[in-house]
Amino acid sequence: MPMEPERVVAGRYRLDWLAGSGSMGEVWQATDLTLGRTVAVKLVLAEPARFAAEGKTLAAIEHPNVVRVFGAGPGYLVMEFVEGEPLGALLGREGTLGAARTMDLVAQAADALAAVHAHGVVHRDLSPANLMIRPDGSVVLTDFGIAAAPASEELTATGQLLGTASYVSPEQAGSGEVCPASDLYSLGVIAYECLTGRLPFTAENPIRLALQHVSAPPPPLPRTVPPQVARLVLRLLSKKPIHRYPDATALAQAARSTATVRPLWSYRRLQATLAAIALTAGTITLWPEPGTGTQAGQPAALTPSSAAVAAPGTTTGVTLTPAASPSTTPKATPTPSRSATTATPTPAPARTSPPATVPGTSPATQTPTSAPATTATAIPTPTATQTAAWVAIPQVEGLTLGEAKKQVVAAGFTVSVIGPTTDSNALVNIQCSSYGKTAPAGAMILLSTYAPNDPHNPC
């Protein structure tokens, strides 16, 4: 059987094996016969003459997160061969990447886009297939088969949708015009997929899919995604380019800042504090963290009998007991004595208070006294404020501080403002609370005038 003849491109690049293919072309691992090195050759199938002129521009881009382009000709690009696997293969194997890994990937990809955009080039086909993950975890942007300069009439006058439909930006799907923010949108779709294991939009054909990118809002991210990460991704998925990040550099900074942002307060820390108070002050009623323990919209009561006391060297959690319904008569609870519980099932002996220390004397010279038993009061019937229904938190990001305050207060919440300015004409960049999209009336909503990527931003 005769051997298949060698395929050599431009008399120099021998095509060794097919690494991947798609509607726009094929990528081959090849050998540079002149320099004796392994390269990747992209054969562009659609309108090959359009891409020869781009080789010089692409070859000028040098960045560790961007594949090096060695040259180009009619219908082909010669690039660095990257060891590793496409992000698509990694997602196919692991499903999701988690918030930290996703933000690291977004930051590296944004660094790459910043270098590309600085040379006046828009990638236009960003997808998991052309983000390569090296063995050390670094990200490399590849496949510039349909990249174009934003001002190039020759490359934008074809009248056809270029790019992978699942990741195409609204403006690219609609008018066909592209800008650097178009790549940021595609990166937002990739981030959404990394966090959830699914695409934000799906349809039975590319046209319907493109229409969803143009007009449909993205589904909310799971509550397991940290709020600051969810805000970043949803901002990238804004329909209008002006509502996304100003540029790729700003996005990279914002993605990295999510690893250092710390909330001003913690709901679980608040629970622990109130539990300690409940041990000496009877019953405290508070609203539970959404999605945990108690019934939705029902407050929880902390009492001395339900707040566990940790024995030395052990750790214990706070138990929330649902408060009485307003339609039922509260029942008196037995008067318990203060007792200690340990992490083991074996009941611990009754806990007594340590002897008080009188100044100038040592504990050994004092007479121990037993601590009086502390009793818990009956759980009171919740007041109207405590049993108020959860209501939607108005979304005020982007409004002036004065208007935002009016809307939040009108919805029945209290407002706290933080930032470099509290002027009523300042814009609200971030809003947050300890809840989700709904909260009980009277809850505090934090409005921040800090820039989204400012390290002082608590949200």
N, C-alpha and C positions, 0 to 999 in steps of 0.2 A: 504494500500500500504506500503510495508516494506521500512524502511528508508535506504538510502545508507550508507554503512559502512564507518566509519571514515578512512581517509588515513593518516597514520603516517609514517614519514620518519625517518629512523635510530632509531626507537623506542622512539623518543623524540619530533619531530616537527609535530604537527597536521596541515594539510593543511585545511584552513578555506574557502578561496575563491580565484578564479583565477583572478589575477591582470593584467596579460598580457601574450601573447604567440607569438611565431614566429617560423621561420624555425629551429632555434638552440635550442629551449626549451621553458619552461613555467616558469612564475614567480607567486608565490602564496603568499598571506598574510597567515601567519601561526602563531601558538602559540607554544612557547617553553614550553613544559609540565614540564620541570625540574625547570626553573626559573620563569615561569608564565609571560613571556613578549611576546609582539608581534614582530615577525621577518618577513623577506622576505626569501623565499626559492626558489632558482633557480634550476629547474630540467633540466639538460643538456641532450638533446636527441641524439646528434651525438657523438659517441665514448665516452661514459660517463667515462670510466676508465682513460682517459687521464687527467682528471682535479682534481683528488683526491689529487695529490702531490702538487698542486698549493695553496691549502687552507692555509698552514702554511705561505707561502710567502705573500699572500694577507692579511692575518690576522695581519701581522706586520705593515701594512700601517695605520698610524693614521694621519688624516688631516681633517679639518672641511669641505673641499669641496669634500671629498672622502667617499663614503658609507663604513661603517665598516663591515668587514667580520669576522663573529664569528667562522666559521669553515667550513669544507668541507668533502666530502666523495665521493665514486664512483658515479658519475653522479649528484651530487648536491652541491650547495653552500648555506650557511646560512648567511644572511646579515641583517644589520639594516633595519627596515622598515621606509622609508622616507615619511613624510607627505608633500603633495604638488601635483604638476602635471608635467608630462613630458613636455619638451620644445616643442615637436611636437604638443601637445594639445594647448599650448599657441599660437603657430604660426597659428594653424588652426582657432583659434578664432580671433586673431588680424591681421593676414596677415604678417606684418612686425614689427620690433621692433625699427627701427631708429638707427642712428649711435651711440649715447651715450649708449643706453641700450645694443646694440650689443657688443661694446667694453668692457663694464663692464662684460658681460657674457663671452666673450673670455678671459679676464684677470682671472676671477675666474676658468674657465675650465682649463686654462693653469697652474694655481697654482696647481690644482688637478693632472694634468698630470706630473708636475715636481715631485710631491711626489711619484707618481706611478713609473715613470722612474727611480727615485733614488733607487728603490728596484729592478731594473733590469726587470721590467715588462712593456710590451707594450699592450695597451688595445685592439687594432686591430678592434674594432667594434663601434667606436665613432659615434653617430648619435643623432638626437633630441629625440629619444625614450629613451635613457639612460642618458640624462642630466635632472635631476629633479630640478624643481624650487620650493623652499619652499615658504610659504606665505610671508616671509620677503624679498624675492627677492634673497636670496642666492642660489648658484648653487651647486648641489651634483652630482658627477660622480658615476654612478651605473653600474650594469650588467657586471661582469667580466667573463661571460660564455665562451668566447673564448680567453681570455687574455693569453699571453705567454711570457716567457723569450726569448729575442732575440737569445740567444745562444742554445736554447733547440732544439736538432734535433728531439726529439720525437714529439714536438708540431708543427713542421713546415714541416714534411715529409709526410703529408697526400696527397699532390698533388691536393688539392681542394681549391677553392676560399672561404676563410672565411671572413665574414664581410658583411655589408649591401652595395650592389653594388653601390648605389647612392653616397656613401661617401667613397668608398674604394680608397686608394692611388694608384698612377701609378705603383709603385714597387710591391705592394701587388697584383694588378690585373695582372701584367706581370709575374715576376719570382716567386711571392709568398713570397719573403723575406720581412721581416718587420724590422723596426728600430724605435726609438722614433720619428723621423721626420715623420713617416707614420701617427701617431696620429695627428701631427700638420696639415698635409694636410687635414685630415678628419674634423678637427676643422675649417679650412679655408672654406670648403664646407658649413659647418653649418653657419658660419658668412655670407657667400654670400647669403644663403637662408634667413637669418634674415634681411638682408638689402634690398632684392629685392622681397621676397615672392615667389621665384622660385629657382629651382636647376640650377647650371651652365650647367649640362649635363643631357639630357634625351634620352632615346632610347626605342625601343619596346621590348627588351629583355636584360637580365643582361650581356650577352657576348658583345653585341654592346656597351652597356653602359660602360663596363670596358675598351673597346678599346678607347672610347672617353677620359676617364681619362688618358690613356697612351699617346695619341698623339694629341688630339684636344686642342687648346688654349681656355681658358674660355672666354665667352662673356664679353665685358666691362661693368663695373658697371654704373648705372645711374649717370648723372652729379650732381644730388642732393646729392650724397655721398661725404663727404669731401675728398679732395685729399689724405691726410695723412692716412685716413681710407681705401680708395681704394688701396693705395700702400701696406698697411699691408696685406689686404686680398689676393691680387694678388700675393704677395710674398709667402704666405702660399700655394697657388695653383701652385707653381713652380713644373715642372715635375721631376726635380732632387732634391733629399733630401738635397744636399749640398747648394742649392740655397734658401732654407727656413731658418727660424731662427735657430741659433746655438743650442738652446734648448728651453724647455717650459718656463723656467724662463725669458729668454731674450724676448720671446713673451709676457709674462705677463707684463713686464716693458714697452714694446713698446705699448701695448694696452692701458695701463693707461696713457702713455705720450700723447696720442692723445687728451686727455681732457685738457691738459695744453699748447699745442703748439699754438703759436700765429704768424700769418704772419707778416713779416717786414713791409708790406705796404698793403693797401686796395684799390681796384679799385674804390669802391664807394667814399672813402675818396678823392682819386685823382679827381674824377668827381666834388666833392663839391669844392675843391681847384680851379680847372680850371674854375668853374662857377663864383667864386668870382673874378678871374682875368678877365673873359670875361665882367664883369660889367663895367670895367674901361678901358679895352684894346681892345675892338672890338670883332672880331671873333677868336675863337680857334677851330681847327679841331682835333678830336681825334678818335681813334678806339673804337667802342662800345664793351661792355662786350659781349662775345659770347652768343648767344641764347636770347638776349634781344632786344626789341624795333625796331631796324633798320634792314635793309636788310643785309643778310650775305655778308661780304666782302666790305661793304660800310661804309666809315667814317661818323662820326656825327659831326655837328658843334654846338658850344655853342656861342650864341650871347647874347647881353644885352636884346634882346626881348624874348629870349627863356630861359634864366636863371632867375628863380623866386627869389625874395627877400622876406624873411620871415618877417612878421610883428612881433613885440614883443609878446612873449608868444605863437607863433604859429610855426608849423613845415611845411616845404614844401620841395619837392624833386626837383631834377635837371631834366629839360626836354631836351632831346637830339633831335636835328633836323637833319635829313639826309642831308649831304652835297650834293652839286650839282654834277651830273654825269659829267665825263670828256667829254662826247659827246654832252652836252648841253651848251648853252651860259648862263652864270650866269646873273641873273636878279638883278637889283639894288633893294634894299629893302628900304622901307620908313624909314625916320630918326625918330626913336622914342625917346621920352624923358625918362629918368630914372623914373620908377614908382614902387610903392610897390603893391604887391598882398597879399591877406590874404587867409586863409584857407576857407573862406565862399564865396558863389557866388557873394555877393554884392561887386561891385567895390570899391576899396579903394581910398581915395584922393591921389593926386600926392605927392610923397615923396620928401622932401627937405633935404639938408644936414644940420646937426647941426652947429651952429655958432662956428667958430674957437676960441679957448681960447688963449688969449695973456698972457704970463707969468706975474704974479704979479697982475692980475685983475681977477674978477669973471665974470662968464657968464652974470650976470644981468646987468653989467655996459657996456657991449659991444653992438654995433649996429648989429642986425642980418643982414646977407647978404644971398641972395638967391644963391643957387648952380647953376652953369651953366649947361645947358642940355648936356648930354653925348650922342653922336650919334654913331650908329653902322655902320661899313663899310659894303659894299656889300659882300656877301659870295663869296670868290674867287674860281676860278676853281681849284680843287684839283691837286696837283702835282703828278708826277709819283710815288713818294715815298708814298704819302697818299693813292693812289688807288691801291697799289700793292696787288696782290692776296694772300690769306692766303695759307701758305705752311705747310707741316708736320714738326713737331719738332722732330729731331732725338732723339732716346732713347739711352742715354749714361751712364746710371747707371751701375756701375760695371767696366767701362773702367778707364784707367789712366786719370788724369786730362789733361795731354798734348794732348792725343788722343781725349778726349771729346771736348776740345776747338776747335781742328781742324774741327771736324765734325759739331759742332754748327755754327762756323763761315762760313764754306763752304756752309751751308744751308741758309745763309743770315741773321743770327741773331747776336746780340751782347751778350757778356758773362760777368757775374759777379760771382766772386768766394767768398765763405765764408766758414770758417772752421778753425780748429787748424793748418792746414798746407796748403800751396799753391804750394807745390812741384809738378812738372809735373808728377812724378811717383806715387803720391798719388792716391788712388781710389776715384771715385765719388760715394758716397753712395746714394745721393738724388739729383734729379733735379726738378725744378718747375718754373712756370711762372704764370702770371695772366690770362692765356688763358687755353685751354685744350690740345688736341693733335695737334692742328694747331694754327698758329699765323701769323700776318702780318710780312713781311720782315722788319728787323731792330729791332724787339721786343727783349727785354732783357730776357735771360734765366739764371736763377740762378743755379749754381752748388755748392753743399755742400759736404765738406769732413768730416763733423760731422757724427758720428755714427747715424743710423736711430732712435735710442731711446734716443739720447742726448737731454736734455731739451733746449739746445741752438740752436737746429736745427730749422730754420724758416719755413721749408716746411711742 
